[in-house]
Amino acid sequence: MTDHAPNEARVIPLRPGPAASGPPAPPAAAPREPLWRHLVGDVLRKERQAQERTLKDVADAARISMPYLSEVERGRKEASSEVLAAAAGALGLGLGDLLARTHAELVRVTSHRSAVPARSIRNGSMGHGPVRNGSAHGGLCLAA
């Protein structure tokens, strides 16, 4: 039968406690890359606030709904290029300006985690073939 008393509860640990020996815990996962929609939303919100404009004002000028613009700014919606261009235009920016600012924000946020030496990035090589005009891709290269 069993080796415990009939009125005694038996505890079966689900995880080993601090005193239990076993395999070491796996290392913490590396920080995830930020999502593009979060970065774009942050840039739009910062620009709107810098201009001291309301969501309603910018949404009306962009001809998009205020709740949708709010969701885009909070990174909850993956806005189309048309919506991004309209929101940027309402803020006096071109789509290229918005993308450049978003790229700069991405570089700022991820710069401390970069495994590629800064020299490789500056030279545009990064091990991807010939360099033209200071960039391996002749300019800004975005991937989805």
N, C-alpha and C positions, 0 to 999 in steps of 0.2 A: 504494500500500500504506500502511503505517503509518510514522510518523516516529520510532518508538522502537526501540531496539536489541532484537534477538530474545530475549536472556537477561535483560532488564530488566523488572521488574514495573511496571505502570502503575497509579498510584493515582488513583482517582476519588473526590473528596471528596463525602460525602453531605450535609454541612452546611458552610456557609461558616465558615472559621476566623476568629479574631479579626482577622487582617490583611485578610481578604477584604472587599470592599465589597459592599453589597447592601442590601436593605430593612432598616430597624431592627427589632429584635426586638419582638414585641407586648408591651404592658404586662402586668405581672403581674395575674392575675385577682383580683377583689375577694374578700375572705374570705367563705366560705359561711356562711349562717345555720346556727346549731346545730340539730340535729334534736331534736324534742320528746321522743323516747324517751330521748335522752342526758340531757337536762335533768331529766326525771322520775326517771330512775335515779340521777342525782347527788343529788337532793333526798332520795330514799328512803334511799340509802346514808348520807348525812350525818346524817339523823335517827336511823337505827338505831345508828350509831357514837356519836352524842351520848348516846344512852340506854345505851350500853355493852352492847348486845344482840348475840347471834350471828345469823347467817343462819338457822340451824336453829330458833332460838327464834321469830323473826318468821315464818318460813315455816310452822311448826306452828300458831302463833296465827292466821295468815291462812288456813290450810288450803290452802296451795299448796305445790308441791314446792320443796325447797331449791335444786336446780339451776335451776329456772325463775326463782325470785326472784333468784338470782345473775345470770342472763342479763338480767333486767329492770334490775337495778341497774347493769349494765355497758352498758346501752343496746343490747343485741343483740336484744332481743325487743320488739315493739310490743304491749304488754299491753292487754287489754280494759279497759273501765271497771270491770267487776266485779272483775277481778284488782287493779286499782289501788285500788279502794275497800277491798278486803279487806286489802291490804298497808298502806294508810294506817290503817285501823281497828286493825290489829295494833300499830301504832305510836302509837295514841291520837289519830290525826288523822282529820278528816272528809275526804271527797273534795274539798270546797271548799277546805279548808286546804292539801291537797297541790297543787291547781291554783294557788292563790294564791302559794304558795312557789315553784312552778315558774315562774310568770309573773314573779315578782320576780327569779329567777335569769336568766331570758331577758333582762329589762331590764338587769340588771347586765352580762351578757356582751356584749350588743349596743349598750349605751349609747354607747360610744366610736365606733361606726360609723354612728350615726344621721344621716341626711340631713335629717330633719325638725327644725326648730328646737324647742328645749325649750319655748318659750312656746306653740307650737301644741299640743303634747302636753298641757301643763298645763291649757290652756283647753278641751281636749277637742275642738277644732274640726278640725284636720288637713285642712281643706278638704272635709269630707264632710257638709255640711248643718247643720241646726240642732243646737244643743247643749241637752240636757236633763239636769238633775241633774249638771252638770259633766262629762258624757261624751256623745260623739256617739251612743253606742249605749245609754245609760242604764245602763251597767255594763260588766263585763268581756266582751269579745267575742273568742272563739277561732275560729280557722279551721284546717282540716286541710290 
